[in-house]
Structure formats: C-alpha cells, structure tokens
Amino acid sequence: MSFSTVDQLDWNVISRDLFVKVGDEEIAVPGKKAQLRDDTSQVIGVTGKDYQVFQNSSLKDLVMPAVEEGLLNISNIGYLGVGGKVFIQAEMNQAFTIVGEEHKGMITLMNSHDGTSALAAGVSDVRVICGNTFSMAMGDMSTKIRHGKALHNDAAQITAIMDYINENMKLYSEAVDSLSTTKCDESTVKQLIEFTYNKPSDSVRATNNIVKLFRSGAGNEGKTLWDAFNGITEYTNHLAGNDDNKRYVSANFGRNAVLNRRAFNAALAMV
C-alpha cells in the first residue's frame, strides 16, 4: 500500500460507464461505473451506478473555513493506494488542559472513492507533552455517511467542525479525569495489555516496552490507568514497526488505531 502525506488533494473524481471488450466489440457492464482521477486518469475504483461521489474539494470545504479563521491547522492530508481513500487531519490551534497537560483536539475526515467505505469524521487527541496521538480507527469514526443519494445533504451534519471537536473533547476530558485518578500497578498494566491485544500479556511482544513506558514514558509516572493507557499509545504510535509511513497509517486508520481505541475502552471499564 502506497501512502502520501504531501498530496494536497487538488484533484477530483470523474465517473465513467464501464465496458468490457470482447474481440472488437465493447459491451457495457450493467449497473457499474468506473471512478477515475481527473489528473492522471487512473481507475481508483468500480462502484454501482447509484454511487455518489464526494469530491476532494468538498471534503476540504468542510474544514477550510475554520482553517482560514485560524482555528484549525491542517497537519496531514493525503491518500492511500492510488487515491481510493483520502483523508484530512486538522488540529485545533487552541489547547485544552486535561489533568495538568495540554491537549489539542484533532478532526480526522476520511472518504473513499472506490465504494469500500463511507464518508466519516472522528475526533482524536494530541498530547502536546509528547506528540502522542490517540486516534480512532475507521470502524470507530463517530459520524458515517453513506455514498447514497442523500450524501451531500447528510454531510451538512459535520460542517460545524469546531462544535463537533469541542463536544468530543469535553467527553474525552471527563474520561481522562477518571483514568488519571485510578491507581494502577504493573499487574494492572499487563491486564490492560491482555484486554487490548486479546491474548496473554506474556504472548504480546510489546509488553516489556509498554511496561517501561508506563513507568517512564513521556509525561508518565507509573501510577495510574492514564499512565498505562499512554504507555500503550506511545508504543503503537511511535515504536511499533520500522517503517514510519506504515506506522502512521496503522496508528490512524489501521490495526494500531483499533488497539488504541480498545485500550481506552478497556481502561475505562477498569475504573
């Protein structure tokens, strides 16, 4: 899977009827359309005829008013593969203070042009103290909109970006307060690891590193469930794997994002 963080998504998608060639004859494929990039003419997906395209320009329009007002800063923008999936991540310029640390809310917008997923929006958090990101996987995005006939009307529900981020960060702050006041020792950390990875902690290769990060990771003191959770996310977001691009994709949209979300929910259940 190729990965881009530097592409500005200054291209859109064009839909064309799909044909197969049999000898010299072209035969229309019923009920299907090909979706192509308008800059390279690459085919990025095959969808049903009723599939509604949500253009990259429309995705950018969801956040640009707040960017132009200086409220948000686009931190990552790009696509996966040849453009079948695209994303924008924008970080709040104003920080929240949660348990004595500065945090910035981040909105992640994801869209697909290949019919494999919905338009989705989710809020995550960046700990300013160490740049440790808690991100939601695609499956955990809090707002999803199908590419049907009502797509563009439904997209209006996520245009109030700042209210959307603020409300989610308020809920997040309340949850973090609970984690930061719940004592935790190494045996509890290992229990959290087992819930997160769904197997015994001694079978998880990351266990020793996570325990060390629980004790002495950025901003951690080895005392609370908050330290334990951040030990896991610091590992998944910064240490897991050797390829920075693959780690970024996994931490934001893939397996490690799922692990981060599972760790957060499991830690809250232990309060």
N, C-alpha and C positions, 0 to 999 in steps of 0.2 A: 504494500500500500504506500503510495507516494503521499507526501504531506507538504503543505505550503502554509507559511505564516506571513509571507511578504506580499502575496497577491491581494490586490485591493478590491477584488470582485467587480472590476469595471467591465464586466461582460454580462450578457443576459442569455436567455434560452429561447430557441425557436423550435416550434413543433412542426413536424412533417409527417405526412401519411407514410406508412411503412409498406414496402413492396419486397417480394422475392422474385428472383429471376430464374426462369425455367427455360433453358435454351435462349432464344431471342425474345421471349415473352416475359413481361413484367406483370406479376399478379399481386393485387392488393391484399394485404393481411387484414382480415376483418377485425374490427374492434381494437386496433393497436395504433399507436403513434410513436415515432422516434423523437427523442428530445436531444437537441444539438446545441453546443456552444456557438454563439454568433460570431466569436472572434477566431475560432480555429476550425469550426465545422465538425469537431469531434462529436461522435454519438456518445452521450453520457447516460442514456437510459432508454428503456422501452416501457411505455405505460399504456393504460387504457385510453380510449378516446375521450372519456369524460374527465380525465385528469386535468386539473387546473394548475398552471404554472404560477408560482410566486417568485417574481424576479428578484435577482440580487439587488437591484436598485430599490425595490420595495422593502427588502429586508433592511437595507441601510437607512431607509427613510424612518424606520421605527426608532432608531437611536440618534440620528443626526441632529434633530432639534435640541436635545439635551447636550450633545457634544458642542454644538455651536454656542450654547449658553454657558459653556464652561463647567457644566455639572458632571459630565462624564468624559472619560478619556478612552478611546479605543486602544486596547492593549494587544489584542490578537485578532487577525482577520485572515481568512483563507479558505481552503477547500481540502477535501480528501479525495484520493484517487485522481481522476481527470476532471472532477467537478461535480460528481454525482451528489455529494454532500458538501454544504458550505456552512460556515459559522462566523459569527462575530462575537467577541467578548469585549465588554466595555466596563471599566472600573470607575466607581464614584471618586470624585476628587476630594470629597469631604469624608473624613474618617469617623467611625463610631468608637467609643471607648467601652470595651467589654472586659470585665474582670481586670481592670488596670492596664489592658493592652489596647493598642489602636488596631482597628479592623476597617477594611474597606469593602463595601458591597460590590459585587460584580454581577452583571447580567450576561447570560450566555444565550444567544439566539442561534438555533440550528435549523437548517432547511435542507430538503433533498429535492433533486431534480430527476431522480431515477425511479420514483414511485416506491421507495423502500421505507420511508418514514414520513411522519407528519412535520409540519412547521411547529417548532417547540421553543419555549422560553423557560429558563430556570434561573434562580438566584444562588450565587455561591459567595464565599467569603475569602478574603486575603488577609492573613495576619501580617500586619506591617512589620512586626518584630523580626520576622524571618522569611517573609515571602511565601509562607506555606499556604497552599490553596486547598480549600475544601470544595470540591466540585461535584455536581450532580451528573450521573450518567444519563444518557438519552432516555432510558427507560424510566428515570425518576424526574424528568422535567415536569414542572408543576402545571404548565399550560401546554396543551397539544391541540393542534388544529389540522384536521384532515384536508387533503387537497381535493375537495369536492366543489360543488357549485357555489357554496356559501363562503369559500375560503377568504376572499378579500373583506367581506363584511365581518366575519368572525375575527379576523386579525385585528380589528379595532379594539378588542379587549386587552391587548398588550401594548397599546400606544401610550398609556400613562406610565411610562417607564419608571420615573422616579418614585411615584407612589407604590408601584409594584415592588421595587427594591426595598424601599423603606419598611413596608409592611413585613416582608420576609425577613429582613434583618432584625426587626423587633422580635419576631418569634424565635429567631436564631439566638439572639441575645439572652432571652429568657431560658432557653435550653442550656446555653453555655454556663449561665449562673448556677444551674443545678449541678452540672458536671464539675464545676470548679469548687463546689463546697462538699463534694462527696469524696471521702478519703479512699485511697487506693494503694495497694502494695503490689509486689511483683507477681504474687499468685493471682491477683485480680487481673493484672495486665495479661497474663497468659490465658486466663479465662476469656477475656475480651478478644484476644487473638484467635482463640478457638471458635468463638461465635462469628468472627469476621471471615475467617478462612474456611469455616465449616469442616475442620478436622483438628486432631490433637495438636497442641502447640509444639510438641517435640517433633512433629512431622512438617512444620512450617519452617522453611529455610530462613525466613526473615526474623524469627522470634528473638534471637540474641541481639540483633541490631535494634529491633523495636524496644526491647527492654532497656538497652543503653540510651536510646533516645528519650524514653520515658523519664529516665533519671537526669539526663544532661543535654537533651536536645534544645534547640533554640527556644528560650523562654520557659523551659520545663524545670521542675524541681523534684519530680519523682514522688509526688504526694497525693495527687487527685486523679479522678477519672478524666479530667480535662487534659492533664499531662499524658495520660495513657492514650487518649484519642489522638492527640497531636503527635505522639510518637509513631503511631501508625501512618498518619497522613504525611508526616515528614519523610518517612521511609518510602511510601508509594509514590510521592510526588518528586522526590529528589534522589533517591538511591536505587530504586528498583530498575534493573536492566542497565545496559551500557549505551544505548542509543537515545540521545536527547529527544529526537523527533518522536520516536516510538513511545518514549516515556510520557511526553506531553500529550499525545493522542490518547494513551491509555488512562492517564490521570484525569483527563477532562471528558472523554467520550467513551471510554472502553472499560476493561476489566478493573483497573485500579480505581476508577470513579465509582464502580459498583462496590468495591471493597470499602472505600471511604464512607459511602452512604450507609453500608451495612454496619460499619464500626460505630458511626454516630448513633444510629438507631439502637444498636446493642448496648452502647454505653448509657443511653437514656433509660433503657429498660432495667439497668442495674442500679439506678439511683434509688 
